[in-house]
Amino acid sequence: MSRIVEAVAPARLGPDFRRLMASTWVSNLGDGIALAAGPLLVASQTRSPALVSMAMLLVGLPWLLFGLLAGAVADRVDRKRMVVLANSLRMVVLGALVASILTDVVSIAVVLVAMFLLGTAEVFADTAYRTFLPMLVTKPDLGIANARLQAGFITLNQFAGAPVGAALFAVGMAVPFGVQIVCGLLAVVLVSRIALPPGPVRGEVDTHVLRDIGDGLRWLMGHPPVRTLALVIVTFNVTWAAAWSILVLYSLDVLHMGAVGYGLLTTASAAGGLVGTFAFGWLERHVPLATLMRTCLALEVVMHLGFAVTKVAWVAVLIMFGFGVYAFVWGTLSQAVRQRAVPTEFQGRVGSVYSVAIFGGIVVGSALGGQIAQHGGITAPFWFAFVGSGITLLLVWRQLGHIAHVDEAHHDGHDGDTRVQDSDPMAG
């Protein structure tokens, strides 16, 4: 057992990282259960497509409304207390939802309000959560630490959570949300045991929160590599969401895979993601980071082209598996690069800009994808994604070398294509 623990969470990462990992894994299990139970609860209250889509909108809308504010708050207050408080409030909302189900007063209005409140609390909790890692592990270990957190997200949120949530919902509508409460409370306990410096990372703050948000945006805009990375992320999320917004129609009408086949596509992506996260350590040690970033983005461009031209189901499944591999490698790598480059006192604000960029890109891309498919056909969004992501990659190809090692370039001027273990001044 000790060998397994060491392989998953090496001792050099420290006991506090293991507590953070355990907390995020437990929380991901609860959120994965809700991924299936939430839509089922909505469908039990209404068959209106507008209200069903409204439920999905209310999950992401808080990021656009409160994302930047949450980042500023995370840089002003005790981050651990912020996570504990926000997650505790989530449990209160879930408790009220469970009570409404058990007393048979639940309605679509109650469910929609609960989803918005849960999404809002999650914005503040996740924003502060994401600032923990750079304070717990050294810069060379940020990549592998992020990969381990991603592994928990894939296995528990995407693989295990959804079928468990559906099964629990079949037992009783309130059951999955009760289990989510238990998971959430356990996650709060684990977080409370993480040893972080007490109090705000910036000490006493006498500036207005809007000034803090502006300072975060100015810091990002004043650092070209970090700014370019943000623009890459938002652009690739627009093109990705444009294609993914009609993926279910593509699987049904182009690949003729049926509902089960659509599920197989998403499962293939998750399986590839699991491979990617566990391969990340080897890739980080053996492949120059700039090369790895370029390869991941180039594969996404090729993937969009593959979907645009193929009508063969098994080919699409293989493409989805490959997408999962490189997408989670890219997500782990880009987050580690940003965490290495951004000072501790700006982690909340800059991280929140990235989150808003991600959700904003998804919203814009989803809207574009529907319109493009409506006028150009089901495969048209994939052609749009291929062209848009391809042009973006060509524009940033050279800059990716600087982005990959922005913190090292700032300190010692090393070339962006050197291997991480040779170039990182903190590598042992």
Salt bridges, closest charged atoms under 4 A:
GLU6 OE1 - ARG18 NH2 3.54
ASP16 OD1 - ARG19 NH1 2.82
ASP31 OD1 - ARG90 NH2 2.94
ASP75 OD1 - ARG79 NH2 2.52
ASP75 OD2 - ARG349 NE 2.75
ASP141 OD1 - ARG12 NE 2.94
ASP212 OD2 - ARG76 NH1 2.48
ASP212 OD2 - ARG202 NH1 3.13
ASP215 OD1 - ARG211 NE 3.20
ASP215 OD1 - ARG218 NH2 2.59
GLU284 OE2 - ARG340 NH2 3.02
GLU300 OE2 - HIS304 NE2 3.59
ASP407 OD2 - LYS139 NZ 3.94
GLU408 OE1 - HIS405 ND1 2.79
ASP412 OD1 - HIS414 ND1 3.55
ASP417 OD2 - ARG294 NH1 3.57
